[in-house]
Amino acid sequence: THIDGHQHMHVLPTVLPIVIEQAKQYSINAIRIPDESSLFVNYMYSPVRLLGKVGLSTVAAKARPTIRDNGIYSTQYFWGM
């Protein structure tokens, strides 16, 4: 049905091409993108979590066009890192 990697590893630049290849091979047409909107500010008491959220959202946002260009759907919104 879809791909949702453990700890969001599937969007890392070195892992993403493998994930896309496997998605195509097994006819999986969607990949969950953990690109959380900056409007969700539930990290104001934890700078470490905020830094992780910003880093992951940046990597995820960069993965989105690659996923789309390969004909795979992705989530439009995400909340809950």
Residue pairs with C-beta under 8 A, 6 or more apart in sequence:
1 28
1 30
2 28
2 29
2 30
2 31
2 32
3 10
3 19
3 22
3 23
3 28
3 30
3 31
3 32
4 10
4 31
4 32
5 11
5 15
5 19
8 34
8 56
8 60
8 81
9 15
10 16
10 19
10 31
10 32
11 33
11 34
11 56
11 59
11 60
11 63
12 59
13 59
13 62
13 63
16 63
16 66
16 67
19 31
20 31
20 66
20 67
20 70
20 72
22 28
23 29
23 31
23 70
23 72
24 70
24 72
28 72
29 71
29 72
29 73
30 72
30 73
30 74
30 75
31 67
31 72
31 73
31 74
32 74
32 75
32 78
33 60
33 61
33 63
33 64
33 67
33 74
33 75
33 78
34 56
34 57
34 60
34 78
34 81
35 57
35 60
35 61
35 64
35 75
35 78
36 53
36 56
36 57
36 78
36 79
36 80
36 81
37 77
37 78
37 79
38 57
40 79
43 49
43 50
43 53
44 50
49 81
52 81
53 81
56 81
57 81
60 78
64 74
67 74
68 74
